[in-house]
Amino acid sequence: MATNDSHYLRREDARAHEILLCIQTGKGMSDPTRMRWGAPEFYLKSRPEMMELFGELEDALDRTWEIAERCNVSLEEVKEPFPKFEVPEGHSTDTYFEYVARMGFEKRRPRLEAMRLKGALKHHVAEYAERLDREIQMIEKMKFSGYFLIVWDFIRYARSKGIPVGPGRGSAAGSLVSYAMAITDIDPLQYGLLFERFLNPERVNLPDIDIDFCMNRRGEVIQYVTEKLRPGTGGANHHIQHAGGAGRPSRTWAARWRCRTRRWSASPRWCPTSSTFRFRTP
């Protein structure tokens, strides 16, 4: 059996692979002792390319293909991708989600009424109620009620413990439900933000809410979520991402990594004062 030692998909990916190795090993691109491969040949080669190398062993190439043909994996769709959120007795996930969203909106209503009396409210309160109804229906239809409850719960926990929480950013700021549940603190109607940028029935994507916590105490929030949603021994670890750690780095950290690989100096003012915490499906 003949195969090529493949570490990246295409020949032109070799440079990106070198940079990745530098990040993983803490080295710079200019470091002569850094880990590297001798040539840009460690990619997934085509049959003609492999024939150039192993033309006299064509049977070995055929055997590789035969083995690949035997591999057949069928993945079933995950019916419930989110951890189960325990709701009070007498409620379903949907009814409790709607209850929390509507009660939260009532808490926001005095502020909206005060702005209306001052002439500062850009939309009538009735428009808020209509949009809230529409968003609730869409979230329930897309079966994301549990997700919103989970995020609402750990943000509520953080605030109850005095852990600073950001006002919200990204497409989730376009959700009035997020504003009503105090997941965000940005009025989407007042600023002309669209719910469809966050959830769109024409383009079904799993929701993705980014929340900023004080980096000094983000560990407390992660620990709370892990314990709260622990289904046994696995916990919620596979559902949590936090910038600069197990998840996708933020732009700040990406910039610091770029400095590290090129041996540029990173300004102290880049040091983040908050850490992005993302709760999403694996």
N, C-alpha and C positions, 0 to 999 in steps of 0.2 A: 504494500500500500504506500503510495507516495502523496504527500501533501506539502504545502508550503507553510512555514512557520509564520502565521499571520497575527499581527498586532494592531493593524488598522486596515481600513477597507480599500483605499486607493493609494497609488504611489505618491500622489501629491499631498497625502495626509501625513507624510513623514515628519514635516516640520512641526505640525501641531502636536504630533506624538512626542517629539523631543521636548517641547515646552511643557507638556503634561508630565513627563518624567522629571523635569526640573522642579515643578511644583510639588510632586510627590516626594522627592528626595531632598527638598530644601536647598537646591543648588541653583546657580546662575548659568545662563547660556554661555557666558565667557569663561566659566570654570573648566580648566582642562581635565579635571578629575571627575567631572560629572558623568553619570551613567548615560551611555548612548549606544546606538546600534551602528555598525560599521557602514552600512549602505541602505538606501531607501528601497529595500527589497522585501520588507516584511509586511506585505499586504496580500489581499485575497487575489491570487493570480488566476487568469483565464486558462482554459484548456490549451490554446495555442502556446501561451507562455510556458506552461508546464511541460508541453511536448518538447520545447527547446531545451529544457533541462533534463528531462527523463524520457527522451524519445525512444531509447533502447529498452525502456521498461513500460511500454504502453499498457501492459496488463495490470501493472500496479496502479496506473491512473484510472483504468476501468474499474478496478476493485474499490477505489475510493468512492466513485460515483455509485456503485452498487450498494455500498454501505449507507450512503446518504439516502438512497431511495428507500431503504428499509425503515428509515426513521419517519415515524408518523405520529404526531402529537395533536390531539384535539383538546382545545381549552374551552371549558364551559364558561359562559358569561356569569359574572359574579352578580347574584341577585340583590344582595345587600352589601354594598362596598363600605358602608360606614359602621363604626362601632355602635352598639345599641345604647341609647340614652334612656335611662330609667325615668319615666314620667309618673306624676302622682296618680293614685288610684282613681278610677273613673274617667281617665283621659287616655286617648290614643296619642301617638306621636303627633299626628296632624292637629288634633284638637288642642293639645297643649301648646304647640307652636303658635297656632292662631291666637290662643288666649294671651300668651306672652307678648306677641306682636301688637295686639290691640290694646292691651293694658299699657304697654310702653308708649304707644301713640297717644293715649290719653294723658300720660305724663308730659308729653311734648306739647300738647294742645294749648296750655296756658301761654307758653312762649309764642306760639303762632298767633294766638288771639291778640296778644300784646303788640306784636309786630303789625298785625292788621289794623289795629286802632291807630297806630302811628303812621299808617300808610306805607310801611316798609315791606309788607309782604307782597311778593310778586304774583302769587296765585291764591285763589280763594281756598278756604279750608275744605270746602266740598271737593275740590280737585285732589287734595291730599287724601281724603277718605276714599275717593274712587280709585286712585292709584294704589292705595294700600290694599284694597280689595283685589285688584288685578294682580298685584305682586304675590299676595298670599295664595291665590288660586294657582298661579303659575308655579310657585315653589312646591306646592302640594302635588300638582300634576306631574312635576319632574321628580317627585319623591326625594326632595332635599330638606324636608322639615327637620329631620333628625340632625342634619349637619348644622343648621342654623341654631338649634338648641345647644349643641355641643359648644359652638363658638361663643354663643351668648353666655353660657355657664362659666367658661374659664375666664372670660373678660370680666364678668361680674365678680368672680373670685379675686382676680388681680386687684380690682378697684377696692374691694372690701379689705384687702391687706395693705392698701396704700402703695401698691406698685404702679408707677406711672405707665399709662397706656396712651398710645398715639391716637389722634382723632380719626384715623383711617386714611387709606390711599388706594390707588388703583381702581379697577372697575367696580369693586364692591361699594365704593362711595356713591355709586349711582342708584343704590337700592334704598327705597324708603323704608322697607322692612328692617334693613340693617340699622338705619337711623332710629326707627321706633324702638328696636331692641337694644339700643345703646351699644351696638357692635361698632358703629361709626358715630361720629359727632358732627357730621356734615349733612346739611339739609339739601338733598339732591334737586328738589324743585326750585329752591331759591337760586341755585347755581346752574340750573339747566343741564343736569347730569342725567344720562339715559340708563334706565334699568336694563335695556336690551344689550348694552355693552357688557353687562355682568352675566346675565342669563338670557338666552335667546332660544325659543322653541324651535326655530328653524336651523339652529346649529347647536345640537345638544353637546355641551361640555360639562364636565364636573366642575362645581364651583371652586373658586380659589380665592380665599380671603387672606390678605397680608395684614398683620397687626404688628405695630412696633411697641416693644416693652423696654423698660430700662434694662440695659445689659447687665447691671449689677445684680438684678433679682429675677432675671428671666428663668433661671433654674428652678425657682419655686413654682412658676407657672407650668413648666414642663413636668415637674414632679407631680403636681396636682392632676394634670391631664392623664399622666401615666397611671396613677393610682385610681383615678375616677373611672377610667374606661378599661381597666385591666380585666380581660375576659378569662383569666386563668393565670398563666405564668408569662404569657407573651406580652401583656400590657398593650399600650397604644403606641409603642415605639415606631412601628412601621407607618404610622399615620402622622408623624410629627416631623417637620423639617424646621431648622432654624439657621438663619444665615450665619456663615462663618463656621458652621459645625457640620452636621450630617447632611444638610440640605444644600440647595443651590446658593452660591455666595451672592451677597448683595453687591451693588456696583462699587461701594466703598472697598469691600474686601477684595473684589476682583482687581481693583486698581492697585491695592497693596500687593497682591500676588504678581501683577505685572511688574511692579517695581522690584519685587524679589527676584524674578527670573532674569531681569535685565540689570540688576544691581543699581537701580536708580534709588534716590532717597525719597522716602515717603514722608510728607509733611505731617507733623504732629496733629495739625488741625483736622486731618482725615480720620483720626481715631474716632470711631462711632460712639455716640452717647446713648444709642438705643440699638436694639437687636430685633431684626425681623423674625417673627414667629409665624410659620405657615402651617395651617392645619389642612391637610388634603388627603385624598385617597392615594394608596400606593401605586 
